[in-house]
Amino acid sequence: MKSARRYCTFNNSTTNGVAVLYDGYATFKEEGNTFTYSYVNGVGNLSTNGDKENIQCVPSSTFPFNAILPALNDATPISSASIGDEAVECASGNLFKTTFAGVHFAICVTGESEFIAYSSDFTIDVEYLEKPVKIPRTEEATCTAVATLTSLTPTALALITGGIIPTCINNTRLLKVAEHMSMEASSCKCKSTPRPCIFFHGIGNAHKESGR
């Protein structure tokens, strides 16, 4: 996979502004093909642009846009976090923990323009755009909606809008502020015992080095 990018935008909200539905799309490019996953009005589609365009319905489990908001609702304040022996730096002090798609994240709110979610294997940078993105429109397949409006906590609402993080949190969550979140560092190791290698110059090479 050479590149991937995801965009999200508000679709709808209740009259009090605390329940929302995200429209969004993500594009992947691989071996000359472009794969675009989109969720509009809760309906998921996969468009493949290769020799010819192919559109099909996708379930919410394929690309869980609708799981983002519940994960932010579950964000719990923590005092600090680390990945292996490395501390997660968060100058603002607004640090939270949550789980998305089975992966544990430490969320650092860096300011009104973005927040960063750290995990053992990768980091997600969330940047707020000045204007809503235009989601590519395709010939719609007959698909059933897989997402509905989600009610948001004050913290989740602040995270998705770039608003001020609430300073008044209920007593239950205040008790958890002192927690430290520890995540294991991602590791890549040889499956077998490393062995010494000897390279012989000239084998299979018709050109000799000068002086040898």
VEXDO-121855 format. One record per residue (C-alpha): residue in three letters; x, z, y. Coordinates in steps of 0.2 Angstrom, whole numbers, padded with zeros to 4 digits, always signed. Layout:
! residues N
AlaXZY/...
! end
This chain:
! residues 212
Met+0000+0000+0000/Lys+0008-0005+0016/Ser-0003+0002+0030/Ala-0019+0012+0032/Arg-0029+0018+0047/Arg-0045+0027+0049/Tyr-0057+0028+0063/Cys-0072+0039+0066/Thr-0086+0040+0079/Phe-0102+0049+0083/Asn-0118+0041+0076/Asn-0131+0054+0081/Ser-0134+0072+0085/Thr-0148+0084+0086/Thr-0156+0089+0103/Asn-0145+0105+0104/Gly-0129+0095+0100/Val-0123+0105+0085/Ala-0127+0093+0071/Val-0119+0076+0069/Leu-0116+0061+0058/Tyr-0100+0051+0058/Asp-0099+0032+0057/Gly-0082+0027+0052/Tyr-0071+0014+0044/Ala-0054+0013+0036/Thr-0043-0002+0033/Phe-0030-0004+0019/Lys-0019-0020+0017/Glu-0011-0024+0001/Glu-0004-0040-0007/Gly-0012-0051+0006/Asn-0029-0043+0004/Thr-0038-0032+0017/Phe-0050-0019+0011/Thr-0062-0011+0023/Tyr-0072+0004+0019/Ser-0086+0008+0031/Tyr-0099+0021+0033/Val-0113+0016+0046/Asn-0129+0026+0047/Gly-0123+0035+0031/Val-0122+0019+0021/Gly-0106+0015+0013/Asn-0099-0002+0010/Leu-0083-0010+0004/Ser-0078-0027+0011/Thr-0063-0036+0003/Asn-0056-0051+0013/Gly-0045-0061+0002/Asp-0048-0079-0005/Lys-0066-0075-0001/Glu-0076-0060+0006/Asn-0084-0048-0006/Ile-0095-0034+0000/Gln-0101-0020-0012/Cys-0109-0003-0010/Val-0098+0013-0012/Pro-0103+0031-0016/Ser-0098+0045-0005/Ser-0085+0051-0017/Thr-0075+0034-0015/Phe-0070+0038+0003/Pro-0077+0055+0008/Phe-0081+0053+0027/Asn-0096+0064+0025/Ala-0084+0078+0018/Ile-0074+0079+0034/Leu-0087+0089+0044/Pro-0090+0102+0030/Ala-0071+0105+0029/Leu-0070+0108+0047/Asn-0085+0120+0046/Asp-0075+0130+0033/Ala-0060+0131+0045/Thr-0054+0149+0045/Pro-0042+0156+0058/Ile-0025+0162+0051/Ser-0009+0170+0059/Ser+0004+0158+0052/Ala+0007+0145+0039/Ser+0022+0138+0029/Ile+0026+0124+0017/Gly+0039+0129+0005/Asp+0052+0138+0016/Glu+0047+0129+0032/Ala+0036+0137+0044/Val+0022+0127+0052/Glu+0025+0126+0070/Cys+0009+0128+0081/Ala+0014+0132+0099/Ser-0005+0135+0105/Gly-0007+0148+0092/Asn-0024+0140+0087/Leu-0020+0139+0068/Phe-0034+0137+0055/Lys-0034+0134+0036/Thr-0047+0123+0026/Thr-0048+0112+0011/Phe-0053+0094+0011/Ala-0055+0083-0005/Gly-0046+0097-0015/Val-0031+0098-0004/His-0027+0113+0006/Phe-0023+0111+0025/Ala-0016+0121+0039/Ile-0024+0114+0056/Cys-0015+0116+0072/Val-0024+0113+0088/Thr-0011+0106+0099/Gly-0022+0104+0115/Glu-0037+0094+0121/Ser-0030+0078+0115/Glu-0027+0080+0096/Phe-0025+0092+0082/Ile-0013+0091+0067/Ala-0018+0095+0049/Tyr-0003+0099+0037/Ser-0003+0099+0018/Ser+0011+0100+0005/Asp+0011+0081+0003/Phe+0006+0073+0019/Thr+0002+0076+0037/Ile-0014+0070+0046/Asp-0013+0067+0065/Val-0030+0067+0074/Glu-0031+0059+0091/Tyr-0046+0058+0102/Leu-0049+0041+0110/Glu-0057+0039+0127/Lys-0070+0026+0121/Pro-0079+0025+0104/Val-0072+0012+0092/Lys-0081-0003+0087/Ile-0084-0003+0069/Pro-0082-0021+0061/Arg-0099-0027+0056/Thr-0101-0036+0039/Glu-0116-0044+0030/Glu-0124-0028+0024/Ala-0127-0026+0005/Thr-0143-0016+0000/Cys-0136+0001-0001/Thr-0143+0019-0001/Ala-0137+0031+0012/Val-0125+0044+0005/Ala-0123+0055+0021/Thr-0134+0065+0032/Leu-0133+0075+0048/Thr-0122+0090+0047/Ser-0124+0106+0057/Leu-0108+0112+0065/Thr-0100+0129+0069/Pro-0093+0131+0086/Thr-0075+0129+0080/Ala-0079+0113+0071/Leu-0088+0106+0086/Ala-0073+0110+0097/Leu-0061+0102+0084/Ile-0071+0085+0084/Thr-0074+0084+0102/Gly-0057+0091+0109/Gly-0066+0106+0117/Ile-0060+0123+0120/Ile-0058+0134+0104/Pro-0071+0148+0104/Thr-0062+0165+0107/Cys-0077+0175+0101/Ile-0077+0174+0082/Asn-0088+0184+0071/Asn-0081+0200+0063/Thr-0080+0192+0046/Arg-0068+0179+0052/Leu-0058+0191+0063/Leu-0054+0201+0048/Lys-0045+0185+0041/Val-0034+0182+0056/Ala-0020+0191+0049/Glu-0019+0180+0034/His-0003+0170+0031/Met-0006+0153+0022/Ser+0008+0148+0010/Met+0009+0130+0003/Glu+0021+0124-0010/Ala+0033+0110-0004/Ser+0031+0093-0012/Ser+0045+0090-0024/Cys+0052+0074-0032/Lys+0063+0077-0047/Cys+0070+0067-0061/Lys+0060+0068-0077/Ser+0076+0067-0088/Thr+0094+0074-0086/Pro+0104+0065-0073/Arg+0118+0055-0081/Pro+0134+0048-0073/Cys+0134+0029-0070/Ile+0149+0017-0070/Phe+0148+0001-0061/Phe+0159-0014-0065/His+0161-0026-0051/Gly+0162-0044-0057/Ile+0150-0044-0071/Gly+0137-0057-0069/Asn+0146-0062-0052/Ala+0155-0078-0051/His+0163-0073-0034/Lys+0179-0062-0035/Glu+0184-0051-0022/Ser+0201-0055-0013/Gly+0216-0046-0020/Arg+0207-0041-0036/
! end
